[in-house]
Amino acid sequence: MHATVLYAPRDVRYEDVAAPTILQPTDAVVSLPATCICGSDLWPYRGANAITGPTPMGHEYCGVVEEVGRDVKAIRPGQFVIGSFFASDNTCPHCRAGYQTSCQRRALVAGAQAPRLRVPLADGTLVATRDPPSDDLIPDLLALSDVMGTGWFAAEAANVTDGGTVVVVGDGAVGLLGVLSAKQMGAERIIAMSRHDSRQKLAREFGATDIVAERGDEGIQRIKELTRGVGADSVLECVGTPESMQQAIQATRPGGSIGYVGVPHGVMLDWADLFFRHVRLLGGPAPVRQYLPQLIELVFSGAINPGKVFDLVLPLDHVAEGYRAMDERRAIKTLLRP
Ligand SMILES: [Zn+2]
C-alpha cells in the first residue's frame, strides 16, 4: 500500500508502506473512500514542529470497516464509520464527561492520508451511520472527523447562545465551520475576520453577517465599532498564534467567552491583563467524538454542508501538490481520493 509520509519541512512523499493490520484486539481497519489535509498538518510541513523521523500523515477519516479485532463488539465489518483524530474508549471518566480527547487511554490516529487506516479502540472511537451514505455526502462526513467537530467545539466553548454576538478569528476551514456552528446555535450576529475573497464568500454562505478584513489594532477597532464599543459575547479563536489570541481576547466583552482551538504556537498570556478583562477561556483539542452522532444527523438531514470547505480535489498520489496549495493559501482544504 502507498501512504503519505513527511520526511522534512516541505518534503512530503506518497510511498510504499506496510498495509495496516489489526495489532490490538480492540482495533479496526477501515477502507477510506476519501481523505484530506488538515490546517494543522501545515505546522510540521512548514517546519514549525520538529520532525524526528519519517512521519505518517493524516488524521481525518471516514469509510467502510474492513476488519475488526476479536474484542470489538459494537463496530462490524461493512459499516460506514467516522472517528476523531484521537482514539478514545468512550467509557473512562473524562470520556463520560464529554472530553474524549483527554481519554485516559487516548491514542493519536495517524496515517489517514492513505487508502486504508488502522483505528485503535474501535468501539469507543468510531460512530457508524444508520445507512451507507451516498457518494455526494462523503466530503460532508469526512469534514466531521476534525474540522467541523472542532468548529463546533470552538462555538460551544465560546458559549454561543441564541441571539448572541460572535467573532470568529481565523478563516481556515475550522474558522469557517465555526461560523457555520455559531449559525446553527442561533447566533444573531457573526463577524468573521478574513482578508481573503473566496473565504469571505464562504463565511457569508455559512452565516457570517459581517466581515472584518483588518487585523491587529485596526481589527479590534472595527469589532468595537460593530458592537457599539462593547465587544462580542463569544469569540472563536481558530489560528493559534500570539496575534490571533490577542485579537480574540481584545474582541471579547467583559463576561464573554473565548473558545480556542488553534493549536497554540508561541502564545504567552499576560495574566494581569486577563484578570482585568473578565473573560472566560476554554479550549483544547476538540472532543469531536462527543458531537459525531448529532453532526451525522445534521449532515444526513441536509441541515449542514461542511464539505463545502473542500475547494481542491486531487488524486491521493498528488498529495504533495495538495500540501503546496494549502501552504500557499491557494486552497482552503484539499480532499484526496485514493
Ligand atoms: Zn476515555
Residues whose N, C-alpha, C, O or C-beta is under 5 A from the ligand:
A	BS01	ZN	S88 D89 N90 T91 C92 C95 C103 Q104 R105
